[in-house]
Every structure is written in C-alpha cells, then in structure tokens.
Amino acid sequence: MNHRNGFNPLSRTTAHRRAMSRNMVTSLFRFERITTTKSKALEVRKAAEKLITRSKVDSVHNRREVKKFIADEKVLNKLFTEIGPRMKERNGGYTRVLKLGFRQGDAADMVILELVDYKLDSEAEEPKKETKAKKAASTEEKKPAAKKTAAKKSTAKKADAEKAEAADKE
C-alpha cells in the first residue's frame, strides 16, 4: 500500500535522491529540455515547478531560497532573469512531459521533460542550409577573383624584375 506517501523514493537513499534531483533540475534549467525516465521526471517536475514559481518574483529572499537547491550561479541567474519573467503570466504548469517509448536495455519508460515555452532549434538549421548555398556561390565568385590576384601577382613580379634590371644598368 502506498497510502499518504507524498513522493517516490526511486529506490535510492535520501542523500542520493536529493543530489540527483538537484542535478536534474539544474540541467533542466540550463538546457530547458532533458531526457530521463518517467518516474524521475515526475519527481523532478515537482521541484522545478516550485522553483520557477519562486523565480517569478526576483527578491533577495527568493534567490536565497532557490540557492539552497541550485548551486550553479549561472543557472540561478538564468532562472531569475530569463525563465521566471517568461513564465510571469502562467499560474502553474511550467513543464511538459513527452513520452518517448521504452529504453532498449531495461524497458524503462523514457520521457522528455521540458519547459512549456521551449522552442526547437529548427530555425537555426535553416540558416545553415542557406550558408551552404552562399558558400557555393561565394566559391564560384572566388575562382575568377583568384585568377585576378594571380594576374596582379605576375604583373607585380614583372615590375619588380624591371626595376631590378634598371638598377643593375645604372
């Protein structure tokens, strides 16, 4: 029976569970998207949502309370300067759990835990394709330019040779 048990101990000692939870929440805030098992995600989600609620109001007290859970200063700053203000209008439900299927080795139920307003980097991939096209166009342009520079170099060499001959005659 699981009556009145408020959390899943995840078959770990208290210290291990707390450390794992802190690390996973820190990773969630750093990358805004993590892949983990379903049971871990549901536990991490509880802590993450409470921290995001605190980060919506940037005060010394809230920063100190969140600092007890998140040790990394950069992530703490990101939480209060970027994530908290983005979630200002929401009253909860800051994270989303997307099911991936079962892990190959032990058939654990895998999920993606991400912030609700997470955006994929598909926009970043499109400019890469454009840059490849631009590179191809620029290499075509460079070929004639390379011939021009080679012609300039040969002209410069001829001029230097003529100056040397003139100096020898004097």
CORBEL-V135109 format. One record per residue. N is the residue number from 0. RES is the residue in three letters. SS is DSSP state (H for helix, E for strand, - for the rest). Layout:
n & res & ss
N & RES & SS
N & RES & SS
//
This chain:
n & res & ss
0 & MET & -
1 & ASN & -
2 & HIS & -
3 & ARG & -
4 & ASN & -
5 & GLY & -
6 & PHE & -
7 & ASN & -
8 & PRO & -
9 & LEU & -
10 & SER & -
11 & ARG & -
12 & THR & -
13 & THR & H
14 & ALA & H
15 & HIS & H
16 & ARG & H
17 & ARG & H
18 & ALA & H
19 & MET & H
20 & SER & H
21 & ARG & H
22 & ASN & H
23 & MET & H
24 & VAL & H
25 & THR & H
26 & SER & H
27 & LEU & H
28 & PHE & H
29 & ARG & H
30 & PHE & H
31 & GLU & -
32 & ARG & E
33 & ILE & E
34 & THR & E
35 & THR & E
36 & THR & E
37 & LYS & H
38 & SER & H
39 & LYS & H
40 & ALA & H
41 & LEU & H
42 & GLU & H
43 & VAL & H
44 & ARG & H
45 & LYS & H
46 & ALA & H
47 & ALA & H
48 & GLU & H
49 & LYS & H
50 & LEU & H
51 & ILE & H
52 & THR & H
53 & ARG & H
54 & SER & H
55 & LYS & -
56 & VAL & -
57 & ASP & -
58 & SER & -
59 & VAL & H
60 & HIS & H
61 & ASN & H
62 & ARG & H
63 & ARG & H
64 & GLU & H
65 & VAL & H
66 & LYS & H
67 & LYS & -
68 & PHE & -
69 & ILE & -
70 & ALA & -
71 & ASP & -
72 & GLU & H
73 & LYS & H
74 & VAL & H
75 & LEU & H
76 & ASN & H
77 & LYS & H
78 & LEU & H
79 & PHE & H
80 & THR & H
81 & GLU & H
82 & ILE & H
83 & GLY & H
84 & PRO & H
85 & ARG & H
86 & MET & -
87 & LYS & -
88 & GLU & -
89 & ARG & -
90 & ASN & -
91 & GLY & -
92 & GLY & -
93 & TYR & -
94 & THR & E
95 & ARG & E
96 & VAL & E
97 & LEU & E
98 & LYS & E
99 & LEU & E
100 & GLY & E
101 & PHE & E
102 & ARG & -
103 & GLN & -
104 & GLY & -
105 & ASP & -
106 & ALA & -
107 & ALA & -
108 & ASP & E
109 & MET & E
110 & VAL & E
111 & ILE & E
112 & LEU & E
113 & GLU & E
114 & LEU & E
115 & VAL & -
116 & ASP & -
117 & TYR & -
118 & LYS & -
119 & LEU & -
120 & ASP & -
121 & SER & H
122 & GLU & H
123 & ALA & H
124 & GLU & H
125 & GLU & H
126 & PRO & H
127 & LYS & H
128 & LYS & H
129 & GLU & H
130 & THR & H
131 & LYS & H
132 & ALA & H
133 & LYS & H
134 & LYS & H
135 & ALA & H
136 & ALA & H
137 & SER & H
138 & THR & H
139 & GLU & H
140 & GLU & H
141 & LYS & H
142 & LYS & H
143 & PRO & H
144 & ALA & H
145 & ALA & H
146 & LYS & H
147 & LYS & H
148 & THR & H
149 & ALA & H
150 & ALA & H
151 & LYS & H
152 & LYS & H
153 & SER & H
154 & THR & H
155 & ALA & H
156 & LYS & H
157 & LYS & H
158 & ALA & H
159 & ASP & H
160 & ALA & H
161 & GLU & H
162 & LYS & H
163 & ALA & H
164 & GLU & H
165 & ALA & H
166 & ALA & H
167 & ASP & H
168 & LYS & H
169 & GLU & -
//
